[in-house]
Every structure is written in C-alpha cells, then in structure tokens.
C-alpha cells in the first residue's frame, strides 16, 4: 500500500510585480540583465517566507518557442517597453 504524501508548498507566489514603475504580469515578455540575446516569459515572483529570499520564475524563449525554465533574482529584470507609434507629420505646402 502506498503512503499518501501531502505536498505543502511553503513558497508565496505573486503573478504581478512592479519594476521601475512598469507593471509586469504573467506571460509578459522580459529581458534579463547579463543574459544577452534571449527573451523570457515572466511566470511569477516567488518568496520564501522563512528566509525572505525572492526570485522570479521564467520560461526562456527562442524564436517564440519555449526552451526551458529559468530563475533569476528580481533586480535583474529589464522590461521590454513598447514604443508609442510616431505621428507622421505633413509639411505645409509652399504657396506661390
């Protein structure tokens, strides 16, 4: 007969965080300082309440396909800021 194993997760997970005034939520694309040429999909911010250590869980993306799961310290997050569309200005025509 198998023993029942109760899995109690001691970690606290948050699915939205604020980095330098930018809100990052689950499945947003981010970059990591020190890891060049790769993009990551943010999953959650994990906190260990016993030791008060935090890290983020991410999925590494390669050509928009998931490659593997990675974890980093939250201070290494570099959000990808979407630029606003530029307004095309027209020059006034010269009147003769």
Beta strands, then each sheet from edge to edge (+ up, - down):
strand 1: 11-14
strand 2: 16-19
strand 3: 22-25
strand 4: 29-32
strand 5: 39-48
strand 6: 53-62
strand 7: 65-72
strand 8: 77-79
sheet 1: 1+ 5- 4+ 8-
sheet 2: 1+ 5- 6+ 7-
sheet 3: 2+ 3-
end
